[in-house]
Amino acid sequence: MAKTDYAALAPDLLTKVGGQDNVRSLAHCATRLRFVLKDESKADTEAVKATGGVVTVVQAGGQYQVVIGNDVPQAYAELMKILGPMGEEEDAPAERKNPLDAFISLVSGIISPMLWTLAGTGLFKAFLTMFTTLGWLAEDTDTYTVLYAASDAFMNFLPMVLAVTAARHFKANQFTSMAIAGALVYPSIIALNEAGGPHDFFGIPLVMMSYTSSVIPIIVAVWVQSHLERLFMRYIPSAFRNFMTPWLTVLIMVPLTLLTIGPATTYLADGIAGGVQWLFATVPLLGGAIMGGLWQVFVIFGLHWGFVPLMTQEITTNGYSVMTGPLVAPVLAQAAAGLAVMLRSRDAKTRELAGPAAVSGFLAGVTEPVIYGINLPRRLPLYFGIAGGAVGGAIGALAGARTTSAGVFPSIIGLPAWMDATPNVPLFLVGVVVAVVMAFVLTYFFGVRDDAGQAGTAPGTGDEAPGTAAPRALDVDAAETTGDVDVIVTAPVPGRVIALEDVPDPVFSSGVMGKGAGIVPADGSVVAPVAGEVVATTDTGHAVGIRTDDGVEVLVHIGIDTVNMKGEGFTTSVSKGQRVVAGQELVRVDLTKVEAAGYSTVTALLVTNTAAHKEVTASAVGEEVSAGDPVVIVSR
């Protein structure tokens, strides 16, 4: 797969989202650039989707999410070189969001900056536990102590990390936030909790909790801190403001958090974790099927972020998370569906995209590339992956699948995190295998009904989108090669083929635009003469350019000087960047209107990069042809 030049992508992408001035803030997660735009209507979403290196665009949670894939940090770094510090935070009136959007935006903004470190250290801990279980490393050695500290410190002091990301999100002083979080995990505070018994603060009962690895208490505390700081900054004289604001904030917030915010939010989080435990203990099939079946749907809409703090709190409260138990099956099922598409499809570009995307899902648990690039556009692979995930997730829940490490991505590499804590590992693995096999087999035999990556519609089935002609079954496919030498370009319209020099336009007849032929059309349905990517369209609808996977560039120009009709009588069915199959309708033209306007209807069929090929020959001059019949042969 060609490597994307993110230094070139960044300015182009900024232009397409409405310019630098339209960007309120920018962050990124595992695979997505998460823009907050001042005005999303200024973004040219179709142009962004068509940009090389972009998988798709998702607008959810008040964010304009550009899916890049595993290389998203590189794209983000190049964008930040242009945006500068103001690209990360900019004071602006808050946009009104519905509660769900606001919650998802909050969680993703706080969790996503630390996600990879959380995942990496969690995986580190899972492997370390596996090594001790297998007897490869003894727990009473200094080596184990050092490695365990390295793997567990991030999770243990998670409130300190969240203090920083929450402060950035709420625009609070991050160092003051760290001071508050540090008090929650301070050794003497931990000792008070472990000692038990009644405690008080100036006579006020102090309910001690364990705040190591906690999530919600510090987030709420920093939110209150942000409001308190703004109050102090407004009323404290400037001569004392710089030191008194953090002093008074810490003085108030630490006792307030230990007395009220901490216990209240901890009880709430423990209650939620207990409810999840009850569901999976009482009706594991239901819990597993819901999480397994819907997890990738949550990912599509960005809703999965809402579960991250709940899963982390489960581990803090119970020592493990059953909510994460069913997640390996749906992730690997989507990857398996993508692999089936790669093996089944005959389209080179589809295979080129599907292969790495499936590998990313299998090994790293990152499924956005395979979902957005392969499965979702075809629909059936996505559905089969969801079905496999639901069945595998239900089996996993019956096995008591769970993890003790937060943030580990469900994947083949991450399997030790599940195998370490799951009571019935063989049954859990059976569920994973069932999900993978089910998604792969169903997709391979029933989910790939096209050869060039169209969205799951079979030629001639009647499932095509309105206004799109069913691709014609051809004796010679447009992208077919003969002995890896010739590429056949077929007739885009039925009618009589004429020599290129007889086309009544000197620009075409002279060959300066490339070699080819002309056709006097008998019908107004203009279809793709080759399979490939639409690389050029016009607002007037009179011309379409297509590039095949073999690098042959074909122009279909409908009529002579018909640009002057300004689109009247032309209805375009495709857009730039879209993949098309041979025989798929590109444009519908009213030939009567063209003739009534005084223009020739002769349609020019040109290979515009003729010089890049050995020879371009018109093969049916003087003949009556049907759409899809061979007309031009490109020898390479």
JOGISUL-V392873 format. One record per helix or strand. SS is the DSSP state (H for helix, E for strand). FROM is the first residue (numbers start at 1). TO is the last residue. If there is no record, write none. Layout:
# JOGISUL-V392873
{{SS FROM TO} {SS FROM TO}}
This chain:
# JOGISUL-V392873
{{H 6 16} {H 20 22} {E 23 28} {E 32 37} {H 40 42} {H 45 49} {E 56 60} {E 63 67} {H 72 83} {H 85 87} {H 99 133} {H 142 156} {H 158 170} {H 174 184} {H 187 195} {E 200 201} {E 204 205} {H 216 235} {H 238 282} {H 284 301} {H 305 318} {E 321 321} {H 327 344} {H 348 364} {H 368 378} {H 380 398} {E 403 403} {H 415 419} {H 425 447} {E 481 482} {E 486 490} {E 495 499} {H 500 502} {H 506 509} {E 515 521} {E 525 527} {E 532 537} {E 543 547} {E 553 558} {H 562 565} {E 570 572} {E 579 580} {E 585 589} {H 591 596} {E 603 607} {H 610 612} {E 615 618} {E 624 625} {E 630 635}}
